């Protein structure tokens, strides 16, 4: 999506702010020689910029979903054939298109609020990180559904992203050992945790395979995208062990 980055947007500074919020007792790092100290107002401006960009991105994505469903409605739902057709070579294209297609308006309306809330929270982890998590979820959910879905069925809907964002938000704080993110994950679990029953087979017409592999994709994204924190934690432990007494 086009659009420049405002001068107040500083990913490193936002990461430092998040770390301070997660560990309020920690001492803030001193200024780096030769680097001008930015006022506190700039820090809030950077956070505001992140929230604004995350909100605009997820609102734009939802607008895209409604636009596609409008075209599908006018085309007598013919676009739904572009969903995932399990173990059909032509159905592989559905991996690309399935998350933006819906069976009908009620299907889309039912997904709208979870997409807005969980997608927004995923992007607050950092725009680049949130987009990368979404890409991992998208691909893992699509491939898993294509491999395991019932023959002759068609799978579509943004709920695969909802389940992926849910497990990403729940798991990432644990993988990173970040208190603030763990608290966020627990809140998300309390509010949306009941959705996880959707990964089990049962209700006809519901792609539990898409839900299951969306959730698996979210766990994978949480692990992959917490790699820096895990490496720093291992390095800190190694430093403690190697330090002289």
SULDAPE-V744420 format. One record per pair of residues at least 24 apart in sequence whose C-alpha atoms are under 6 Angstrom apart, sorted by the first residue. I is the first residue (numbers start at 1). J is the second residue. Records with the same first field share a line. If there is no record, write none. Layout:
BEGIN
I->J + J
END
This chain:
BEGIN
8->46
9->46
22->179 + 180
54->120 + 123
58->120
65->100
83->154 + 155 + 156
84->154 + 155
85->154
86->146 + 147 + 149 + 151
87->146 + 147
95->142
98->156 + 157
99->156 + 157 + 158
100->158
101->156 + 157
102->156 + 157
115->162
118->165
133->221
137->164 + 214 + 217 + 218
140->217
141->210 + 213 + 214
144->213
145->209 + 210
160->210 + 211 + 214
163->211 + 214 + 215
164->214 + 215 + 217 + 218
165->218
167->215 + 218 + 219
168->218 + 219 + 222
171->222
172->222
176->226 + 229 + 230
END
